[in-house]
Amino acid sequence: MKDSIAAHAEIITLREKLEESNYQYYVLAKPTMTDYDYDLLLKRLEKLESEFPEFFDPNSPTQRVGSDINQNFQQAEHKYPMMSLANTYNEGELLEFHQRVLKGLQATSCRYVCELKYDGTSINLLYRNGALQQAVTRGDGVRGDIVTENIRTIRNVPLKLKGDQIPEEFEIRGEVMMTRPVFDSLNKEKEEIGDQPFANPRNAAAGTLKLQNSAEVARRKLVCFLYYVMGEHLPGKTHAENLEYARKWGFFISEYMRCCDNMEQVFDFIKEWDVRRKKLPFDIDGIVIKVDSIQQQEKLGFTAKTPRWAIAYKYKAERAETQLISIDYQVGRTGAVTPVANLKPVHLAGTVVKRATLHNADQIQLLDLHYQDTVIIEKGGEIIPKIVEVKTSVRDLFNTPVQFITNCPECGTPLIRTEGEAAHYCPNESGCPPQIKGKIEHFISRKAMNIESLGEGKVALLFEKQLIRTYADLYDLHRDQLVGLEKIIVKEEGGKLKKISFRDKTADNILEGIESSKSVPFARVLFALGIRHVGETVARNLAFHFGSMEKLQQASYEDLIHIEEVGETIAQSVLSFFSDSASAELVKKLKDKGLQMEAGEKAALLSESLLGKTFVISGIFSIARESMKELIVSHGGKLTGSLSSKTDYLLAGENMGPEKKKKAAKLNIPVISEEDLNKMIETETAIEN
């Protein structure tokens, strides 16, 4: 038996590794560990904690469900906790699960329902009187984010039910997904405008569901697979029966499920879908096996974090063995340096793989990677495969360790790494070619200045010919500089040739697009500047709050930190950008060229009834949350994400969290209702305490 000191040391190490993996997965949406490896570490930790209970810690990864809560959303508590499923990767453990079920039921047989394990993001839908009332993400299993408005945009989620025997109130759970065709199209679009593509459909679906703009959610064509009905007065006595009722009520219930009377049938289903899953238009990562009888489910009950009546059999991601040849270091628009491994070509999941992502310096160190190492690569839904293991047992003694570079591979500038961040950055924003080109590509993108007829290839050619060095240089271009420019490039995929040329019509279209961009609103100009961490929503909030570029440039840290969506990191980034002399010169040049540097919101206000008043909104309202924000702004009000002494009103809707109400009382901030707000707008008089 392992001695106590050694066990304690291993427990601490395992907890640290698992918590770091949780953080990378749930907070940063950048998983660094495979599900298989994570589960192995978790099982090892569970075993050690059971053998050495004196080292119990309520904050251990074994004691909680990973959280995906986004603080920009209001939270709600689940009536029925959303627990994790126990999982396994082998048939032996499935048979052990079956024996536990039979023992718990004191039975000799049991009927199961086998379903696909969808690789998306979990959702819980509440229906009352046949209508969708609320949609909540899994969160930490007890509370989750309210994303009702975003769920309403998903076409296969019914807003009103049809048919009979519909319970007065019930909940139904499922998985929000993005199909492969939609995912591929979205990533192609992101690459065209210079944005970082999503790693896989699961991340794309999770990120989309947390967008603040429900119109953009609708555009991304999410789907929802529903698989479990809960309530006190359900019409069916079995899980399968209730799903059939749900199908009749208008829910999208997958046909890919099967009732099984024994484990042999369960294994047949698992083997069948190990082959068929490769042809699905969406991703699955296993099979879920559930006891069919609701009465038997209730009898079996739950452990502290999993149901005893269900288990997930997970397929191992496809892997292949190859050799590391070299490493390239790619520099992005923000200066982030990403290592990419060049590999000896190997077949994996139907394609020939030559490259694999290494994420960052920490990942290289964690792998203990050496040049010419034999490595295991995995392609489990990722666009670019990743190295998940190094076979150190066959390593040549002369293989040298991989050391992360210290200088930018493009401009030679020493790299920096900010405390708390995983990536290394090149700080030479104004002199590093990939950063310059990346910023220009972002500047001309559809959501920024929307300069048509320009793209990555044409920007690269203009940069190569030294016609542009910043996005401000676009406004100095002349027709005679453009016509006749051309270049033949070799595309990486298949080594195909592509010709980029500026003909008369192309030049005219580009210049017309540049001229038209001078009328783009201030908020989009601000977004186009490419200030690190400033996305569309933050740019819009900054533009409205300050009203002009001049006032924004004069803003202090305290001025910035109280604006909705602006935290410490964003505030520091904005201050850093405007304190840089090169950035200030760029902004001045853009202003001289006629770009919009004022918001002009006051002229567009419906009234000034809320002018100068700052609001925090919380809860559910009769209109969409985004619409409520627009209502306040259109009458002159300001929005902020957190309560402070500068907040004038807390606008409270249904299900508002009690903590905000307590804080408002402590700060003596009036709490008003939606009806109160409408009266303020109508009468143009503020409500006092």
N, C-alpha and C positions, 0 to 999 in steps of 0.2 A: 504493500500500500504506500502511496506517495506520502512523504513526510509533510507536516503542516506548513513549514516555512516555504518549501518549494511549491506547494499547492497554492499558497497565498500569492506568491510571485507570479505564477502562471495565471491565476484568476485576474489579477490586476492587469496583466498584459492583454489577456483576451478581452476584458471590458474596454480597454482603451482602443483596441483594434476595431471592435464592433461599434463603439460609439462614433469613432471617426468615419467608419463606413456609413452609419446612419446619417451623419451630418452631410457627407458628400452626396448621399442619395436623396434624402428628404429636403434638405435646405438648399444645397447648391445644384441639385438635379444633375450631378455629374458622378454617376456611380463608378467606384474604383475597384469593386470586388464583385465577383460573380455570385449569383444566388446560391449556387452549389457550395462555393467556398465559405460564404457567410453562414449557411446552415450548418456546415461541419463545425465551424468555430463556435456557433451558438450551442450546438449539442454538447460539445466538449465542455463549455462553460457550465451548462445545466448539470452535467454529470459531476463536475468538481464541486459546485455549490451544494448539491445534494449530499455529497460525501463529507463536505466540511461546512456544516450549517453555521459554524461560529463566524464565518466570513460573509454572512448574509448582508446584502446592501439593497435597500428599497429602490435605489437608483440604478441598479444593475440592468443591462440590456435584456436580461431574462425576465424582468418584472414589468416591462411595458411594451406597448405596441408603438412602432415608429410613427412619428407625427409628420403630417404634411400641412399643418395649419399656416395660413398666410394672414398676418396681422392686418392686412388691408381689408379683410372681410369680417363681418359680424359672425360670431360663433353661436351655435346652438347645441344643446345636449341631446344625445341620442336616447330615445326611449328604451331601445334595446341596444346595448353596447355592440359596437362593430369589432368583433374579436378577430384575431389572426387564425388561420388554419394551421394545424400541425401538418408537416409535410415530410415526404420521404422520396428517395431516389431508387429504391429497390423493392422487389416483390416480397422479400422476406418480412420487411417491416409492415407491408400491407397485410400480410397474413396475421401478424401480431395484433394489428389494429382490429382485424375481423374477430380474433379470439377475445379481445377485450370487450368488443361489442356484445358478442354472444354471452360472455360471462355477466356483463352488466344487465342484460335483458333476461338472463337465466333461460336462454333459448338455444335451440340446436340449429336454427337457420335465420337468415335475415335478408330482406329485400333492399337492394341499394339502387340509387339513381346515379349514373355516371354522366358527367358534363365536362365540356371543355373548360380549361382554366384560362380565361382571357387575360392577356397581358396589357392591361390598361390602368385606369385609376378608378378606385371604388366610389360608389355614390349611393345614397339612401334617399328614396323619394317617399314623401308623405302625401296621402290622398285622403280628403274628407268629402263626403257626399259626392263622390265620383269626380272630383276635380283636384288637380295638382295644387298642393298648398305650399310645399317647401322641399328644397333639395339641399342636402348637406353632405359634404365630403367626409371621408372616414376620420380625418384628423388624428387624434391620439386614441381613437376607439371609444372615448367617452364623449368628447365634444369635437365638432368639425366646423368647417366654414360653410356659411349659407351661400350657395351659388345658384339660387333658384332662377334668376333672370338668365343666366348663361345656359342652364339646362333647358329652359323654355325654347331655346333656339335649335335644339336637337330635334330633327324632324321625326324620328321614330319614337319619341317620348310623347305619349298622349297627354293633352292638357285636360280633356274631359273624357270620361270613360263611357262605354256603351254596354248594352246587355243587362242581364239581371243577376241577382244574387251577389251584388257588389256590397261589401261591408261598408258601414257608415264611415269607419275610419280604419285604415291599414297602412302598412309600409311595404315597399318593395325595393329590393337591393339589386345592384347590377354593376356593370363595369363600363365606363366611358372609354371609347376606343377611337382611333383614327385608322382608317383602312390604308393599306399600302399604296394604292394609286393616288389617294388624296395626299398622303405623306410625301410621296415622291414629287408631286406637283408643287406642294408647299415649299419643299426644300429647294427645288429648282428656282422658284420665285425668290427665295431668300438669297440664294447665291447670286442671282442676277442683280440684286440691289446691294450686294456687298455685305449681307448679314451672315452671321454664323449659322450654319444649318443645324437642325435638331439631330441628336444622336440616334434616336429611334422613335417609332410611333408612340410608344408608351410615354416618353418624355414630352413629345409634341402634344399628346392628349392632355397630360397633366398640366403643362404650361398654358394651354389654350383655356382650360376650364378655370384658371385663376386670372384670366385677363379681366381688366376693369371695363373694357368696351365690349358689350354683348353683341354689337353689330359685327365686330371682327371675329367673335366666337362663331357666329352664324356662318360667316364666309368660309370657315375652315371645315365645315361639313362633318362634324363629329357624329358618331353613332353610339347607341347605348344598348348593351346586351343585358337583359334582366334575368335574374336566376333564383330569387328567393323572396317569398311572400310571408309577411309577419302580421299578426293581428289577433285580437281576442275572439273574433267571430268569423273565422274563415269558413268558406263553404265546403272545402275538401278535408278529408281526413289524412291525406298523404301529401307529401311534397310535390309529387308528379301531378296529382289531381289539381292542386292549387295553381300550378304553373299553367295547366290547360285552361282553367277558369280565367287566369290572367290574360292568356292569349285571346280568349273570347271577348274580354273587356277592352281590347285594343292595344295591349302591350306587345312589343317585339320579343318573342320568346324563341330562342334558337331551336332549330330542328335537330341540332347535333347533340342529342342526349339519348340515353338508353336505360331502361329499367333492367336490372340484373338480379337473378335469383340466387346466384352463387359466385364465389370468387373466380372461378374459371371464366365465367362470362365477363367479369370485371377485367381480368387480364387480357381477354380477347379485344375488348374495347380499347384498352391502353395501347396494345400492339397495333391495332388498326389505325389509330390516329397518330402514332409515331411516324407512319408513312404519309397519311392523308394531310397532315398539318402543313406540309411543305407546299401544298397547292392552294391553301386558303388565302383569301385576299386580306387577311388580318393576322396578327400574331397571337399564338397561344404558347404557354410554357409548361403545360401539363394537363392532367385530368383531375377533376374533383369528384370524390366518392362520398355520397351522403346516404344516411339511413333514410328510407322513404317515409316510414310511418311517423306522423307528427307526435303521436302518443309515445312512441318509442324514443324519439328525440328528447322529449320532455323527461322521460324516465332516466335516460343516460346523462342528461345535463351537461355541465361545463366544468372545465378546470379553471384556474385563475385567469387564463387568457385564451383558451381554445375550446371549441365544442368537442365533446367526446364522441359525437355521432357523425363527424365528417373528417376527412383527411384529403390532402392533395398529393398526388403522385406527380413529381416534376421531371420533365425530360431534361437530360443533360444537354447543355449547349454544344453544338458541333465544334470539335477541336481538331487541330492538325499539328504535326511536328515539323519544324523547319529550322533554318539557321539565320541568325542575325548577321547581316553583312556590314551595314553602316547606319548612321543616323543623320537625318536632315533636321534642321531647325527652321521652322516657319515663323515669320513675323507678321502679325495681324495689324489691323487698322489702329488698334489701341496700343500697339507696341508689345502685346503679350507674345511670348516666345513659346511655341509648342513643338516638342520633339516628336518626330515621326520615324519609325524604324523601317529601313529597307531590308527586305527579306529574300531569301532564296525562294523563287516561285513555288507555290504549293497549291494543290486543289483543296478547296474547302467550301462546303455548302453550295456546290454547283458552279463556283467561279474560281479563277486563278488569282490567288492573293500574293501581292508583292510588297505591300506596305501595311503597317499596323501602328495605331496610335499608342503613345507612351504617356500622354496627359501632361506630366510635369516632372520636375527634378525629384520630388518625393517618391513618385512611382518608380523611377529608375533606381533610386536607393533601396526602396522596399523590395524590388525584384533582385537586387544585387547583380545587376546586369553587366556582362562583359561582352566585348566585341567577339564575334565568331561563336557565341554561345548557341547551343541547341535550345530552342524555345518552343513552348506550346502556345498556339494562338487560338482564339475563340471568336466565333461569329454568332452571337446570340441576339440578333435583332439590331446590331450596330451597323452603321454605314461603313465605317472603317473597322476592320477586325482589331483586336487588342491582344497584347502579350499578357498571358495570365500566369505563366509559370516558366521558370528556367530550370533545365535539367543539369544541375550542378554536378551530378554524379559522373557525367561524361565530359565535363569541361576540361579543355586542354590547359595545362599548367602555364602556357605562354599567352593565354587570352588576357588582354588587359581590361581593367574595369572601365566602364563608361562614366566619364565625368561630365556633368552638365557644363555647357560653355559659360564663360564669364563675360564674353563680349558679344555684341550683336553680330550675327553672321552677315548682315547686309551693309552696315555702316561702321562697325568696329567699336561702337560706343560701349563702355562698361555697363553691364546689366544691373538692374536694381530689383529688389524683392521687398515689397511692403509687408510689414508685420501683420500676420493674420491672413495673408493671401498665399495661394499655392503657386501662382504663376510668377515667372521672372519677366521683367519689362525692359524694353529699350526706351530710355527717357528722351532720346533725340527725335522728338515729334516733328520738328521742322526740317530735319536733314536726313531722315531714314527713308529710302525710296518706297518700301512696301507700305509704310505708314502714310506717306504722302499720297500715294495712289489710292490706298484704302479710304482715306478721308475724302478724297475727291469723288470716289465711287459712292460713298455714303451721301455726300452733298447733293449729287445729281439724282439720287434714288427717288422712286415714286412717292414715298411718304415724306420726303424732304422737299427739294426744289423741283422734282419731277421734270428734269430736262430730258426730253425724248431724243431718240436717235444717238445718244451717247451710251456707252457701256464699258465694261471692263477692258475689252480689247482696244477700243478707240482711245480711252483714257491713257492706257499704257503706251500707245503710239505717240500721242501728243506729249506725254512725259519724256519719252525717249528722244523726241525731236526738240526737247527743251522749250516747247511752246507754253507749257504750264508747269509751275512748281507749287502752286497752292490753288485751292478752289476759286480764290478771287481772280486768278489769272484768266479764268474762263471768260470773264467780261472784257478782256482786252483782245480776244481773238478776232481776226479779220478773215474774210472769205478767201483772199489770195494766199493766206497762210495754210488753208485747209485743202483746197482743191489740188488733187494730184498726189496727196500723201497716201502711201500704201505699204503694206508689210505682209509677208507670208509667215505664218506661225505653224508649229507642229502641235496639234492637240495631244494631250497625254494619253487619252483613251484610243488605243489602236494605232497611234502614230499618224493620224490623218492630218492632211494639210488644210489650212484655212487661210483665206485671203481677206485682209482688212484694208479697205480702200475708201478714200474720201472723194466721191464724185460731186458734180455740181449740185445735184438735188440733195445729197447727203449733207454737204456743207451748209446749204440753205436751211435745211431742217434743224440742224444743230444750232445755228445762229438764231433762228426763230425761237427755238426752245429756250435758249439762254436769255433772250430778250423777254419772253413771256414770264420767265421765272421772277422777274422784278416785281411782279404783282402778287407773288406768293405771300400769304399772311405772316406776320411777325413770329407767331408760335412755331411755324414750320421752318422759318429761317433759323430760329434758335435751335431747333432740333437738328437742322442740317449742319450746324457748326461742328457737330461731332464731339461735344464735351463729354468726357468719360462719365458714364453712369446716368446721363440725362437722356431718357427716352422720350417718346411722344407725349405721354401723360404729364411727366415732370416739366417738359418744355412748355406745354400749354398752361400749366399752373403758374409757372414763373412769368410767362408772358402776360397773363391776366393780372397777376398780383402787382407786378411792377409797371406794366403798361408800356414801357419803352426800354430799349437797349441801354440807354444812358443811365436810367435809374437802376437797372439790374447791375451794371458795372460798378455802381457806387454802393451796392448792398453789402452789409456786414454779415458776419456769421450768424449773429442773433436774428437779423432780418430774414435770413434764409431758412433757418432751422425750424421755424414755426409754420412754414408753408406745407400744405398737404403733400404727402409722398416724398418730402425732402428730409432726409436724415443727415446724420453727421458726415457720412461718406460723400453723399452728393453735394452737401454744402461746401465741404473742403475742395471737392473737384471743381465746382463752379468758381470758387475764389481763386484757386490755382490757375485756372484757364485765363481769367480776366487780369490776373496780376502779371501774366507773361507778356512781355513787350511785343513778341512776334504775333501772338493772338490778338492783342489790342490793335496792332497795325492792320491785321487781316479784317477785323470788324470795321475799322475806319474806311478801308478801301471798299468794302461791300456797301457801306452806307453812301460813300461818294458815287458809287455806280448806280445808285437808285433803288437798292433793295429796301423792303419794308422793315423799319426799325422801331415802329410804334404799333401797339395793338389796336388802338382806336376803339376799345370796347365801349367807352362811355356813350359814343354816338349810337351804338347798337343796342343799348340797354332798353328794356321794355319800360322800366321805371327806375327811380332812384330810391325806392322805399327801403331798401336794405343797404344802401350805400354806407360804407365804413364799418359795417357790422361783420364780425367773424363768427362762423358757425362750425361746429363739429356735428356730424350726423351719425346716428347709430340706430340699428334696428331695421325692420321691414315696413315699407310704406305702400300706399295704394298705387303708386307708380314706381317704375324701375329706379334703383338707386342712382344710376347715371343721370336719369331724367330729373331726379330731385336736385342733384348737384347743378345741373344746367338751369333749373328754375331759380335757384338762389343766385347764381352768377348773373343771370339775365336781368335781375332786379338790383344789381350792384353789390350783392353780398360777397364775402370771401369765405373760402373753405380751408380748414386745417385738419390734419389727421389726429391730433391729440389735444387734450384739454390743458389749458394753461391760464395764467392770470390775464392773458390778452384775449381769451375767448369770450365772446359776448353771449352766445346762446348754445345750448346743447339741444339739438332737434332729436326727439326721441320717438322711435317707431315701435312696433311690436317686437317682443323678444329682445329688447335692449339688455345688454349685460349689466348686472347690478353694480359692478365695480365702477363703471363710468358714472352712474348716478351718484354713488358715494363721493367720488372725486369732485363732481360738479357741486354737490352740497358743501364740501369742504372748501372749495374755491369761491363759493357764493355765486355760481353761474346759474342763471335761470334755465330751467328745463322746460322746453315748449313742445307742443304737439304739432302734427301736420296741419290741423285745423287752425292753431294759433298762428302758424307761419302764413297761411293763406289770408288770415285777417290782417296781419302786418302788411302784406303786399297790397291788400285792397284799401286799407285805411291810411297807409303810409305812416303809421305810428307804431313805435316799438312797445313791446310788452315789458313792463317792469316787474321786479320782484314783488 
